Amino acid sequence: MLVFLAGAIDLIPEDEARNWRDIMKAELQVAGISSFDPAAAFRYIISGATRQDSKKLMNINYNAIQQCDAAIIVMSKNIPSIGTPMELLLCHQEGIRNVVVWNPNGTEIDKAHIPAYINGLADQVVGSFDEALEIVKRISMVFRREGEHGGNSEGKREY
């Protein structure tokens, strides 16, 4: 199983963009789950990016999302991001199972304050990385048991 790690990259300090991804990659690997980190591709063209470079980046992300079986998407009202909402939309459109980590601080989330587009596009919204990891592990078990690959075209699934 391959998991896409979506979240702000260029509008926040690099250590903030990298820390959660590094931890999540290690945790997923321990669980026997592979991950794709789009930050690596983004850093490749970040400085002095041309319009063509931007198109390449969009294509890399789109192709990567299509190959993934699930996505962990980190979003917050306090973390600016342009690409992350687009990645959530792509996951939804492509039927890729996804879990949004909203305001990732480990506290209970107030579902009334989650933007409507997130509630409409996310399969699940949680408040911590640990919750997201457990959901992805359950998805992985379903994949292993059923030999299933991607897709949530039948509607949102709870894991």
FENDA-V531877 format. One line per field, one symbol per residue. ss: DSSP state (A for helix, B for strand, O for the rest). phi: phi as a letter, one per 30 degrees, with the letter a starting at -180 (. if undefined). burial: 1 if it has 24 or more other ideal C-beta (glycine too) atoms within 12 Angstrom, else 0. A space follows every 10 residues. Layout:
ss = ???
phi = ???
burial = ???
This chain:
ss = OBBBBBOOOO OOOAAAAAAA AAAAAAAAAA OOOBBBBAAA AAAAAOOOOO AAAAAAAAAA AAAAAAAOOB BBBBBBOOBO OOAAAAAAAA AAAAOOBBBB BBOOOOOOOO AAAOOAAAAA AOOBBBOOAA AAAAAAAAAA AAAAAAOOOO OOOOOOOOO
phi = .bcdcclebc cbeedddced ddddedddde dicdbccddd ddddbddidc eddddddede ddddedddca bcbcbadccd acdddddddd edddidebbc cchdbicdcc ddcceedded cddbbbcbdd dddddddddd dddddcidbh ibddjdccb
burial = 1111111111 0100001001 1001101100 0011111110 1100100000 0000001101 1101111111 1111110010 1011101111 1101111111 1111000010 0001000100 1111111110 1110111111 0110000001 110000001
